[in-house]
Amino acid sequence: MPTFRRPAAFGGMGRDPLWQIEDSQISGDLEAVQDSATHVSIMPRATMLLEKYETALANTQNDWQKVG
């Protein structure tokens, strides 16, 4: 992660926090796709309406942990 994006707690200058979620919390209509060595995107498992995807993401809100 570039220094300007990395939070100070991780040796950077970024102001935005990092978040994590356990793989087991991503299920149903969602899947975790590792799109680089250090990043995972939460994607729809299949083509769906945006509203359904947004609802599925919102249902994970309480499972995310702030790490920096």
C-alpha distances in whole Angstrom, upper triangle without the diagonal:
4,6,8,7,6,10,12,13,10,11,9,11,10,13,12,13,11,14,15,18,20,21,25,24,23,27,29,28,24,22,19,18,15,13,11,10,8,9,13,15,18,21,24,26,29,30,31,31,28,30,30,27,26,29,27,24,26,27,24,24,25,23,20,19,17,15,13
4,5,5,6,10,12,14,11,10,8,9,9,13,13,14,13,16,18,21,24,25,28,28,27,30,32,31,27,26,22,21,18,16,14,14,11,13,16,18,21,23,27,29,31,32,33,33,30,32,33,29,28,31,30,26,28,30,27,26,28,26,22,21,19,17,15
4,5,5,8,9,11,9,7,5,6,7,11,12,13,13,17,19,23,25,26,30,29,28,32,35,34,30,28,25,24,21,20,17,17,14,15,19,20,23,26,30,32,34,35,36,36,33,34,35,31,30,33,31,28,29,31,28,27,28,27,23,21,18,16,14
4,6,8,9,12,11,10,6,5,5,9,10,12,13,17,19,23,26,27,31,29,29,32,35,33,30,28,25,24,22,20,18,19,16,16,19,20,23,26,29,32,34,34,35,34,31,33,33,30,28,31,31,27,28,30,28,26,28,27,23,22,18,17,14
4,6,9,12,10,10,7,7,4,7,7,9,10,13,16,19,22,24,27,26,25,28,31,29,26,25,22,21,19,18,16,16,13,13,16,17,20,22,26,28,31,31,31,31,28,29,30,26,25,28,27,23,24,27,24,22,24,23,19,18,15,14,11
4,7,8,6,7,4,6,5,8,8,8,8,12,14,18,21,22,26,25,24,28,31,30,26,25,21,21,19,18,16,16,12,13,16,17,20,23,27,29,31,32,32,33,29,31,31,28,26,28,27,24,25,27,24,22,23,22,18,16,13,11,9
4,5,5,7,5,6,5,6,6,6,7,11,14,18,21,23,26,25,25,28,31,31,27,26,23,23,21,21,19,18,15,15,18,19,21,24,28,30,33,34,34,34,30,31,31,28,26,28,27,24,24,26,23,21,22,21,17,15,11,10,6
4,5,5,5,5,6,8,9,9,11,14,17,21,23,26,29,27,28,32,35,34,31,30,26,27,24,24,22,21,18,18,21,23,25,28,32,34,37,38,37,37,34,35,35,32,30,32,31,27,27,29,26,24,24,24,20,17,14,11,8
4,6,7,9,9,10,11,9,10,13,15,19,21,24,26,25,26,30,33,33,30,28,25,26,23,24,22,20,17,18,20,22,24,28,31,33,36,37,37,37,34,35,35,32,30,31,30,26,27,28,25,23,23,21,18,15,12,9,6
4,6,9,9,11,12,10,10,13,14,18,20,22,25,25,25,29,32,32,28,27,23,23,21,21,19,17,14,15,18,21,23,26,30,32,35,36,36,37,34,34,34,31,30,31,30,26,27,28,25,23,24,22,18,16,13,10,7
4,7,9,12,13,13,13,16,18,22,24,26,29,29,29,33,36,35,32,30,26,26,23,23,20,19,16,18,21,23,26,29,33,34,37,38,39,39,36,37,37,34,32,34,33,29,30,32,28,27,27,26,22,19,16,13,10
4,6,9,11,11,12,15,18,22,24,26,29,28,28,32,35,34,31,29,26,25,23,22,20,19,16,17,20,22,24,27,31,33,36,37,37,37,34,35,35,32,30,33,32,28,29,31,27,26,27,25,22,19,16,14,11
4,7,9,11,13,16,19,23,26,28,31,30,30,33,36,35,32,30,27,27,25,24,22,21,18,19,22,23,25,28,32,34,37,37,37,37,33,34,35,32,30,32,32,28,29,31,28,26,27,26,23,20,17,15,12
4,6,8,10,14,17,20,24,25,29,27,27,30,33,32,28,27,24,24,22,21,20,20,17,16,19,20,22,25,28,31,33,34,33,33,30,31,32,28,26,29,28,24,25,27,25,22,24,23,20,18,14,13,10
4,7,10,13,17,20,23,26,28,26,26,30,32,31,28,28,25,25,24,23,22,22,19,18,20,20,22,25,28,31,33,34,33,32,29,29,30,27,25,27,27,23,23,26,23,21,22,22,18,17,13,13,10
4,7,10,13,17,20,22,25,23,23,26,28,27,24,24,21,22,21,20,20,20,17,15,17,17,18,21,24,27,30,30,29,29,25,26,27,24,21,23,23,19,20,22,20,17,19,19,15,14,10,11,8
4,7,10,14,17,19,22,20,20,24,27,26,23,22,20,21,19,20,19,19,15,14,15,16,17,21,24,26,29,30,29,29,25,26,26,23,21,23,22,18,18,20,17,15,16,16,12,10,7,7,5
4,7,11,14,16,19,17,17,21,24,23,20,19,16,17,16,17,16,16,12,11,12,13,15,18,21,24,27,28,27,27,24,25,25,22,20,22,20,17,17,19,16,14,15,14,10,9,6,5,5
4,7,11,13,15,14,14,18,21,20,17,17,14,16,15,16,16,16,13,11,11,12,12,16,19,21,24,25,25,25,22,23,22,19,18,19,17,14,15,16,12,11,12,10,6,6,5,6,7
4,7,9,12,11,11,15,18,19,15,14,12,14,13,15,15,15,12,10,10,11,11,15,18,19,23,24,24,25,23,23,22,19,18,19,17,13,15,15,11,11,11,9,6,5,7,7,10
4,6,8,7,8,12,15,16,13,12,10,13,13,16,17,17,14,12,10,11,10,14,16,17,21,23,22,24,22,22,20,17,17,17,14,12,13,12,9,10,10,6,5,6,9,10,13
4,5,6,7,11,14,16,13,12,10,13,14,17,18,17,15,14,12,13,12,15,17,17,21,23,23,25,23,23,21,19,19,19,15,14,15,14,10,12,12,8,8,9,12,13,16
4,5,6,8,12,14,11,9,7,10,11,15,16,16,15,13,10,12,10,13,14,14,18,21,21,23,22,23,20,17,18,18,15,14,16,14,11,14,14,10,11,12,15,16,19
4,5,7,11,13,11,10,10,13,15,18,20,20,19,17,14,15,12,15,15,15,18,21,21,23,23,23,20,18,19,18,14,14,16,14,11,14,14,10,12,14,17,18,21
4,6,9,11,9,10,10,14,15,18,20,21,19,17,14,14,11,13,14,14,17,20,20,21,20,20,17,15,16,14,11,11,12,10,7,10,10,7,9,12,15,17,20
4,7,8,6,6,7,10,13,16,18,19,18,15,12,11,8,10,10,10,14,16,16,18,17,17,15,12,14,13,9,9,12,10,8,11,12,9,11,14,17,18,21
4,6,5,6,9,12,15,18,21,22,21,18,14,13,10,10,10,9,12,15,15,17,17,17,14,12,14,13,9,10,13,11,10,13,14,12,14,17,20,22,25
4,6,8,11,14,18,20,23,24,24,21,17,15,12,11,9,8,10,13,12,15,15,15,12,11,13,12,8,11,13,11,11,15,16,15,17,20,23,25,28
4,7,11,13,17,18,22,24,23,20,16,14,10,9,6,5,7,10,9,11,12,12,9,7,10,10,7,9,12,11,11,15,17,16,17,21,23,25,28
4,7,10,13,15,18,20,19,16,12,10,7,6,5,5,8,11,11,13,12,13,10,8,10,10,7,8,11,10,10,13,15,14,14,18,20,22,24
4,6,10,12,15,17,17,14,10,8,6,5,6,5,9,12,13,16,15,16,14,11,13,14,11,10,14,13,12,15,17,15,15,18,20,21,24
4,7,9,12,13,13,10,6,6,5,6,9,9,12,15,16,18,17,19,17,13,15,16,13,12,15,15,12,15,17,14,14,16,18,18,21
4,6,9,11,11,9,5,5,6,7,10,10,13,15,17,19,18,20,18,15,17,19,16,14,18,18,16,18,20,18,16,19,20,20,22
4,6,7,8,6,4,6,9,10,13,14,16,19,20,23,21,23,22,18,20,22,19,17,20,21,18,20,22,19,17,18,19,19,20
4,7,8,6,6,7,10,11,14,15,17,18,21,22,21,23,22,19,20,23,20,18,21,22,20,21,24,21,19,20,21,20,21
4,5,5,7,9,13,14,18,18,21,22,24,26,24,27,26,22,23,26,23,21,24,25,22,23,25,22,20,21,20,19,20
4,6,8,12,15,17,20,21,23,25,27,29,27,29,28,25,26,28,25,23,26,26,23,24,26,23,20,20,20,18,19
4,7,10,14,16,20,21,24,25,27,28,26,28,27,23,24,26,23,21,23,24,21,21,23,20,17,17,16,15,15
4,7,10,13,16,18,21,22,23,25,22,24,24,20,20,22,20,17,20,21,18,19,20,18,15,16,15,14,15
4,7,9,13,14,17,19,20,22,20,21,20,17,17,19,17,14,17,18,15,16,18,16,14,15,15,15,17
4,6,10,12,14,16,17,18,16,18,17,13,14,16,14,11,15,16,14,15,18,15,14,16,16,17,18
4,7,9,12,14,14,15,14,15,14,10,11,13,10,8,12,13,11,12,15,13,12,15,16,17,19
4,6,9,10,11,13,11,13,12,8,10,12,10,9,13,14,13,15,18,16,16,19,20,21,23
4,5,7,7,10,9,11,9,6,9,11,9,9,13,13,13,16,19,17,17,21,23,24,26
4,7,9,12,13,14,11,9,13,13,11,12,15,15,15,18,20,19,19,22,25,26,28
4,6,10,11,13,11,10,13,14,12,14,17,17,18,20,23,22,22,26,28,29,31
4,7,9,12,10,9,13,14,13,15,17,18,19,21,25,24,24,27,29,31,32
4,6,8,6,7,10,11,11,13,15,16,17,20,23,22,23,27,28,30,32
4,5,5,7,9,10,11,13,14,16,18,19,23,23,23,27,28,31,32
4,5,5,6,9,10,11,12,14,16,17,21,21,21,24,25,28,29
4,5,5,6,9,10,10,12,15,16,19,20,20,24,25,28,29
4,5,5,6,9,10,11,13,15,18,18,19,23,25,28,29
4,5,5,6,9,10,11,13,16,16,17,20,22,25,26
4,5,5,6,9,10,11,14,15,15,19,20,23,24
4,5,5,6,9,10,13,14,15,19,21,24,26
4,5,5,7,9,12,12,13,17,20,22,24
4,5,5,7,10,10,11,14,16,19,21
4,5,5,9,10,11,14,16,19,21
4,6,8,9,11,14,17,20,22
4,6,5,7,11,13,16,19
4,6,6,9,11,15,17
4,6,8,11,14,17
4,7,10,13,16
4,7,9,12
4,6,9
4,6
4
